[in-house]
Amino acid sequence: MKTLPSALADQLATGVTTLCWCWRVTRNDGQSFGFTDHDRDLVFDGTTFEAASGFTASEIRDQVGLAVDDLEVHGALVSSRLSETALAAGDFDDAAVEIWRVDWTDTANRVLMRSGSIGEVRRTGTAFVAEIRGLAHRLQQTRGRVYQYACDADLGDARCGIDLSLAVWRGTGTIVGVESDHTFTASGLGTFASGWFSRGLVAVTSGANAGRRSEVRLHTAVAGIVRLELWQGFVEPLLAGDTFVVTAGCDKQHATCRTRFANVARYRGFPHMPGNDFLSTTPVAGT
């Protein structure tokens, strides 16, 4: 049950309401953005809630038990802070969302109605539809370690321990030619063997995509031509002359951890776990 501030409760009791919705979105990089369906900007808690965004929301659906509560927010991509590029690049993926009911005549009279995070975002032309998931969806995510053959650590994280800042695991390159939105040839990586950066990570350091990253699907070096193919292209077109940093990849197998990285003591998989063939065997008489 919601506990309303006394001033807001008194205002509602008059029968004449001056209410609006406000949404505060906090991205994973810490940046916060405010939006409202009121016809002018509102300010509270140090956040300006922008009226120009044209937000509208669907009804809030409450589910029984641990089912996920959700709603959809519809809006136009007219805000200087909420662009097509930012949504397509995933800048708002899993961003925290607060939904407030606010008295626009006095923003101190407000109540937090829902907290959650942004799920699926669909874009059509100059409009978007964002799914707002309730906190219960966190209970559906995997927590802790997974009993499996492959390592469940990310290369270079605290559990893995490999220092990706070392030159042997890291290369700096420049795009020479662009073959598609996710494939390009590069210079500066000629000393690395073919496949060294497969399953690695490209971080663009100049150009329109500066600061954005993408995973490497395949790295080849044939006859002096180095080619990187990404799993997913960048939002803005890559151009010749753009620079990047790429880190080595790992297929998370025990043999790779031992031979390539000499890091088997920190391998986070279970390479000796019994397989289905062992589980399906039966005793044989006389053996």
Contacts in CASP RR format, 6 or more apart in sequence:
PFRMAT RR
TARGET T0000
AUTHOR 0000-0000-0000
METHOD contacts of the structure
MODEL  1
MKTLPSALADQLATGVTTLCWCWRVTRNDGQSFGFTDHDRDLVFDGTTFE
AASGFTASEIRDQVGLAVDDLEVHGALVSSRLSETALAAGDFDDAAVEIW
RVDWTDTANRVLMRSGSIGEVRRTGTAFVAEIRGLAHRLQQTRGRVYQYA
CDADLGDARCGIDLSLAVWRGTGTIVGVESDHTFTASGLGTFASGWFSRG
LVAVTSGANAGRRSEVRLHTAVAGIVRLELWQGFVEPLLAGDTFVVTAGC
DKQHATCRTRFANVARYRGFPHMPGNDFLSTTPVAGT
2 111 0 8 1.000
2 113 0 8 1.000
3 111 0 8 1.000
4 12 0 8 1.000
4 111 0 8 1.000
5 108 0 8 1.000
5 109 0 8 1.000
5 110 0 8 1.000
5 111 0 8 1.000
7 106 0 8 1.000
7 108 0 8 1.000
7 109 0 8 1.000
8 103 0 8 1.000
8 109 0 8 1.000
8 110 0 8 1.000
8 111 0 8 1.000
11 17 0 8 1.000
11 18 0 8 1.000
11 103 0 8 1.000
11 109 0 8 1.000
17 103 0 8 1.000
18 103 0 8 1.000
18 104 0 8 1.000
18 105 0 8 1.000
19 101 0 8 1.000
19 102 0 8 1.000
19 103 0 8 1.000
19 104 0 8 1.000
20 36 0 8 1.000
20 37 0 8 1.000
20 38 0 8 1.000
20 42 0 8 1.000
20 101 0 8 1.000
20 102 0 8 1.000
20 104 0 8 1.000
21 36 0 8 1.000
21 37 0 8 1.000
21 55 0 8 1.000
21 57 0 8 1.000
21 99 0 8 1.000
21 100 0 8 1.000
21 101 0 8 1.000
21 102 0 8 1.000
22 34 0 8 1.000
22 35 0 8 1.000
22 36 0 8 1.000
22 38 0 8 1.000
22 42 0 8 1.000
22 44 0 8 1.000
22 49 0 8 1.000
22 99 0 8 1.000
22 100 0 8 1.000
22 101 0 8 1.000
22 102 0 8 1.000
22 110 0 8 1.000
23 34 0 8 1.000
23 35 0 8 1.000
23 36 0 8 1.000
23 49 0 8 1.000
23 55 0 8 1.000
23 57 0 8 1.000
23 73 0 8 1.000
23 97 0 8 1.000
23 98 0 8 1.000
23 99 0 8 1.000
23 100 0 8 1.000
24 32 0 8 1.000
24 33 0 8 1.000
24 34 0 8 1.000
24 45 0 8 1.000
24 47 0 8 1.000
24 49 0 8 1.000
24 97 0 8 1.000
24 98 0 8 1.000
24 100 0 8 1.000
25 32 0 8 1.000
25 33 0 8 1.000
25 34 0 8 1.000
25 35 0 8 1.000
25 92 0 8 1.000
25 95 0 8 1.000
25 96 0 8 1.000
25 97 0 8 1.000
25 118 0 8 1.000
26 32 0 8 1.000
26 33 0 8 1.000
26 95 0 8 1.000
26 96 0 8 1.000
26 97 0 8 1.000
26 98 0 8 1.000
27 33 0 8 1.000
27 91 0 8 1.000
27 92 0 8 1.000
27 95 0 8 1.000
28 93 0 8 1.000
28 94 0 8 1.000
28 95 0 8 1.000
29 91 0 8 1.000
32 47 0 8 1.000
33 47 0 8 1.000
33 50 0 8 1.000
33 81 0 8 1.000
33 82 0 8 1.000
34 47 0 8 1.000
34 48 0 8 1.000
34 49 0 8 1.000
34 50 0 8 1.000
35 49 0 8 1.000
35 50 0 8 1.000
35 53 0 8 1.000
35 54 0 8 1.000
35 55 0 8 1.000
35 79 0 8 1.000
35 82 0 8 1.000
36 42 0 8 1.000
36 49 0 8 1.000
36 50 0 8 1.000
36 51 0 8 1.000
36 53 0 8 1.000
36 55 0 8 1.000
36 102 0 8 1.000
37 51 0 8 1.000
37 54 0 8 1.000
37 55 0 8 1.000
37 56 0 8 1.000
37 57 0 8 1.000
38 49 0 8 1.000
38 51 0 8 1.000
38 102 0 8 1.000
38 104 0 8 1.000
39 51 0 8 1.000
40 51 0 8 1.000
40 104 0 8 1.000
41 48 0 8 1.000
41 49 0 8 1.000
41 50 0 8 1.000
41 51 0 8 1.000
42 48 0 8 1.000
42 49 0 8 1.000
42 51 0 8 1.000
42 102 0 8 1.000
42 104 0 8 1.000
42 107 0 8 1.000
43 49 0 8 1.000
43 107 0 8 1.000
44 102 0 8 1.000
44 107 0 8 1.000
44 108 0 8 1.000
44 110 0 8 1.000
50 79 0 8 1.000
50 81 0 8 1.000
52 78 0 8 1.000
52 79 0 8 1.000
53 75 0 8 1.000
53 76 0 8 1.000
53 78 0 8 1.000
53 79 0 8 1.000
53 82 0 8 1.000
54 75 0 8 1.000
54 76 0 8 1.000
54 78 0 8 1.000
55 73 0 8 1.000
55 74 0 8 1.000
55 75 0 8 1.000
56 73 0 8 1.000
56 74 0 8 1.000
56 75 0 8 1.000
57 71 0 8 1.000
57 72 0 8 1.000
57 73 0 8 1.000
57 74 0 8 1.000
57 99 0 8 1.000
58 71 0 8 1.000
58 72 0 8 1.000
58 73 0 8 1.000
58 74 0 8 1.000
59 71 0 8 1.000
60 69 0 8 1.000
60 71 0 8 1.000
60 99 0 8 1.000
60 113 0 8 1.000
60 114 0 8 1.000
61 69 0 8 1.000
61 70 0 8 1.000
61 71 0 8 1.000
62 69 0 8 1.000
63 69 0 8 1.000
63 136 0 8 1.000
66 136 0 8 1.000
66 139 0 8 1.000
67 136 0 8 1.000
68 133 0 8 1.000
68 134 0 8 1.000
68 136 0 8 1.000
68 137 0 8 1.000
68 140 0 8 1.000
69 114 0 8 1.000
69 133 0 8 1.000
69 134 0 8 1.000
69 136 0 8 1.000
70 131 0 8 1.000
70 132 0 8 1.000
70 133 0 8 1.000
70 134 0 8 1.000
71 114 0 8 1.000
71 131 0 8 1.000
71 132 0 8 1.000
72 129 0 8 1.000
72 130 0 8 1.000
72 131 0 8 1.000
72 132 0 8 1.000
73 129 0 8 1.000
73 130 0 8 1.000
73 132 0 8 1.000
74 127 0 8 1.000
74 128 0 8 1.000
74 129 0 8 1.000
75 127 0 8 1.000
75 128 0 8 1.000
75 129 0 8 1.000
76 126 0 8 1.000
76 127 0 8 1.000
76 128 0 8 1.000
77 83 0 8 1.000
77 84 0 8 1.000
77 87 0 8 1.000
77 123 0 8 1.000
77 125 0 8 1.000
77 126 0 8 1.000
77 127 0 8 1.000
77 128 0 8 1.000
78 126 0 8 1.000
82 92 0 8 1.000
84 123 0 8 1.000
84 125 0 8 1.000
84 126 0 8 1.000
85 235 0 8 1.000
85 236 0 8 1.000
86 92 0 8 1.000
87 121 0 8 1.000
87 123 0 8 1.000
87 128 0 8 1.000
88 123 0 8 1.000
88 235 0 8 1.000
89 212 0 8 1.000
89 234 0 8 1.000
89 235 0 8 1.000
92 118 0 8 1.000
92 121 0 8 1.000
92 130 0 8 1.000
93 118 0 8 1.000
93 119 0 8 1.000
93 121 0 8 1.000
94 117 0 8 1.000
94 118 0 8 1.000
94 119 0 8 1.000
95 117 0 8 1.000
95 118 0 8 1.000
96 115 0 8 1.000
96 116 0 8 1.000
96 117 0 8 1.000
97 114 0 8 1.000
97 115 0 8 1.000
97 116 0 8 1.000
97 117 0 8 1.000
97 118 0 8 1.000
97 132 0 8 1.000
98 112 0 8 1.000
98 114 0 8 1.000
98 115 0 8 1.000
98 116 0 8 1.000
99 112 0 8 1.000
99 113 0 8 1.000
99 114 0 8 1.000
99 115 0 8 1.000
99 132 0 8 1.000
100 110 0 8 1.000
100 111 0 8 1.000
100 112 0 8 1.000
100 113 0 8 1.000
101 110 0 8 1.000
101 111 0 8 1.000
101 113 0 8 1.000
102 109 0 8 1.000
102 110 0 8 1.000
103 109 0 8 1.000
103 110 0 8 1.000
114 132 0 8 1.000
114 134 0 8 1.000
115 134 0 8 1.000
115 135 0 8 1.000
116 132 0 8 1.000
116 133 0 8 1.000
116 134 0 8 1.000
116 135 0 8 1.000
117 132 0 8 1.000
117 133 0 8 1.000
117 134 0 8 1.000
117 137 0 8 1.000
118 130 0 8 1.000
118 131 0 8 1.000
118 132 0 8 1.000
118 133 0 8 1.000
119 130 0 8 1.000
119 131 0 8 1.000
119 132 0 8 1.000
119 133 0 8 1.000
120 130 0 8 1.000
120 131 0 8 1.000
121 128 0 8 1.000
121 129 0 8 1.000
121 130 0 8 1.000
121 131 0 8 1.000
122 128 0 8 1.000
122 129 0 8 1.000
122 130 0 8 1.000
145 152 0 8 1.000
145 268 0 8 1.000
146 152 0 8 1.000
147 270 0 8 1.000
147 273 0 8 1.000
148 269 0 8 1.000
148 270 0 8 1.000
148 273 0 8 1.000
149 253 0 8 1.000
149 254 0 8 1.000
149 269 0 8 1.000
149 270 0 8 1.000
149 271 0 8 1.000
149 273 0 8 1.000
150 252 0 8 1.000
150 253 0 8 1.000
150 269 0 8 1.000
151 160 0 8 1.000
151 250 0 8 1.000
151 252 0 8 1.000
151 253 0 8 1.000
151 254 0 8 1.000
151 257 0 8 1.000
151 267 0 8 1.000
151 268 0 8 1.000
151 269 0 8 1.000
152 252 0 8 1.000
152 268 0 8 1.000
152 269 0 8 1.000
153 159 0 8 1.000
153 160 0 8 1.000
153 266 0 8 1.000
153 268 0 8 1.000
154 160 0 8 1.000
155 162 0 8 1.000
155 164 0 8 1.000
155 200 0 8 1.000
155 247 0 8 1.000
155 248 0 8 1.000
155 249 0 8 1.000
155 250 0 8 1.000
156 162 0 8 1.000
156 163 0 8 1.000
156 164 0 8 1.000
159 266 0 8 1.000
159 268 0 8 1.000
160 263 0 8 1.000
160 266 0 8 1.000
160 268 0 8 1.000
161 263 0 8 1.000
161 266 0 8 1.000
162 169 0 8 1.000
162 261 0 8 1.000
162 263 0 8 1.000
163 169 0 8 1.000
164 170 0 8 1.000
164 247 0 8 1.000
164 248 0 8 1.000
168 248 0 8 1.000
169 247 0 8 1.000
169 248 0 8 1.000
170 245 0 8 1.000
170 246 0 8 1.000
170 247 0 8 1.000
170 248 0 8 1.000
171 188 0 8 1.000
171 189 0 8 1.000
171 192 0 8 1.000
171 197 0 8 1.000
171 245 0 8 1.000
171 246 0 8 1.000
171 247 0 8 1.000
172 188 0 8 1.000
172 243 0 8 1.000
172 244 0 8 1.000
172 245 0 8 1.000
173 186 0 8 1.000
173 187 0 8 1.000
173 188 0 8 1.000
173 189 0 8 1.000
173 243 0 8 1.000
173 244 0 8 1.000
173 245 0 8 1.000
173 246 0 8 1.000
174 186 0 8 1.000
174 187 0 8 1.000
174 188 0 8 1.000
174 241 0 8 1.000
174 242 0 8 1.000
174 243 0 8 1.000
174 244 0 8 1.000
175 184 0 8 1.000
175 185 0 8 1.000
175 186 0 8 1.000
175 238 0 8 1.000
175 239 0 8 1.000
175 240 0 8 1.000
175 241 0 8 1.000
175 242 0 8 1.000
175 243 0 8 1.000
175 244 0 8 1.000
176 184 0 8 1.000
176 185 0 8 1.000
176 186 0 8 1.000
176 187 0 8 1.000
176 240 0 8 1.000
176 241 0 8 1.000
177 184 0 8 1.000
177 185 0 8 1.000
177 186 0 8 1.000
177 240 0 8 1.000
178 184 0 8 1.000
178 237 0 8 1.000
178 238 0 8 1.000
178 239 0 8 1.000
178 240 0 8 1.000
179 185 0 8 1.000
179 227 0 8 1.000
181 233 0 8 1.000
181 234 0 8 1.000
181 237 0 8 1.000
181 238 0 8 1.000
182 214 0 8 1.000
182 217 0 8 1.000
182 229 0 8 1.000
182 230 0 8 1.000
182 231 0 8 1.000
182 232 0 8 1.000
182 233 0 8 1.000
183 227 0 8 1.000
183 228 0 8 1.000
183 229 0 8 1.000
183 230 0 8 1.000
184 227 0 8 1.000
184 228 0 8 1.000
184 238 0 8 1.000
185 225 0 8 1.000
185 226 0 8 1.000
185 227 0 8 1.000
185 228 0 8 1.000
186 226 0 8 1.000
186 227 0 8 1.000
186 228 0 8 1.000
186 244 0 8 1.000
187 226 0 8 1.000
188 226 0 8 1.000
189 197 0 8 1.000
189 221 0 8 1.000
189 226 0 8 1.000
189 246 0 8 1.000
190 221 0 8 1.000
190 224 0 8 1.000
190 226 0 8 1.000
192 219 0 8 1.000
192 221 0 8 1.000
192 226 0 8 1.000
193 221 0 8 1.000
194 219 0 8 1.000
194 220 0 8 1.000
194 221 0 8 1.000
194 222 0 8 1.000
195 218 0 8 1.000
195 219 0 8 1.000
195 220 0 8 1.000
195 221 0 8 1.000
196 219 0 8 1.000
196 248 0 8 1.000
196 249 0 8 1.000
197 216 0 8 1.000
197 219 0 8 1.000
197 228 0 8 1.000
197 246 0 8 1.000
197 247 0 8 1.000
197 248 0 8 1.000
197 249 0 8 1.000
198 216 0 8 1.000
198 217 0 8 1.000
198 218 0 8 1.000
198 219 0 8 1.000
198 249 0 8 1.000
199 215 0 8 1.000
199 216 0 8 1.000
199 217 0 8 1.000
199 249 0 8 1.000
199 250 0 8 1.000
199 251 0 8 1.000
200 215 0 8 1.000
200 216 0 8 1.000
200 219 0 8 1.000
200 246 0 8 1.000
200 247 0 8 1.000
200 248 0 8 1.000
200 249 0 8 1.000
200 250 0 8 1.000
201 213 0 8 1.000
201 214 0 8 1.000
201 215 0 8 1.000
201 216 0 8 1.000
201 246 0 8 1.000
201 247 0 8 1.000
201 249 0 8 1.000
202 213 0 8 1.000
202 214 0 8 1.000
202 215 0 8 1.000
202 216 0 8 1.000
202 228 0 8 1.000
202 230 0 8 1.000
202 244 0 8 1.000
202 245 0 8 1.000
202 246 0 8 1.000
203 211 0 8 1.000
203 212 0 8 1.000
203 213 0 8 1.000
203 244 0 8 1.000
203 245 0 8 1.000
203 246 0 8 1.000
203 247 0 8 1.000
204 210 0 8 1.000
204 211 0 8 1.000
204 212 0 8 1.000
204 213 0 8 1.000
204 234 0 8 1.000
204 238 0 8 1.000
204 242 0 8 1.000
204 243 0 8 1.000
204 244 0 8 1.000
205 211 0 8 1.000
205 243 0 8 1.000
205 244 0 8 1.000
205 245 0 8 1.000
206 241 0 8 1.000
206 242 0 8 1.000
206 243 0 8 1.000
207 236 0 8 1.000
207 239 0 8 1.000
207 242 0 8 1.000
208 236 0 8 1.000
208 237 0 8 1.000
208 239 0 8 1.000
209 234 0 8 1.000
209 235 0 8 1.000
209 236 0 8 1.000
209 238 0 8 1.000
209 242 0 8 1.000
212 234 0 8 1.000
212 235 0 8 1.000
214 230 0 8 1.000
214 231 0 8 1.000
214 232 0 8 1.000
214 233 0 8 1.000
214 234 0 8 1.000
215 230 0 8 1.000
215 231 0 8 1.000
215 232 0 8 1.000
216 228 0 8 1.000
216 229 0 8 1.000
216 230 0 8 1.000
216 231 0 8 1.000
216 246 0 8 1.000
216 249 0 8 1.000
217 229 0 8 1.000
217 230 0 8 1.000
217 231 0 8 1.000
218 227 0 8 1.000
218 228 0 8 1.000
218 229 0 8 1.000
219 226 0 8 1.000
219 227 0 8 1.000
219 228 0 8 1.000
219 229 0 8 1.000
219 246 0 8 1.000
220 226 0 8 1.000
220 227 0 8 1.000
220 229 0 8 1.000
221 227 0 8 1.000
228 246 0 8 1.000
250 256 0 8 1.000
250 257 0 8 1.000
250 260 0 8 1.000
250 261 0 8 1.000
252 269 0 8 1.000
254 264 0 8 1.000
254 267 0 8 1.000
254 269 0 8 1.000
254 271 0 8 1.000
257 263 0 8 1.000
257 264 0 8 1.000
257 267 0 8 1.000
258 264 0 8 1.000
258 267 0 8 1.000
END
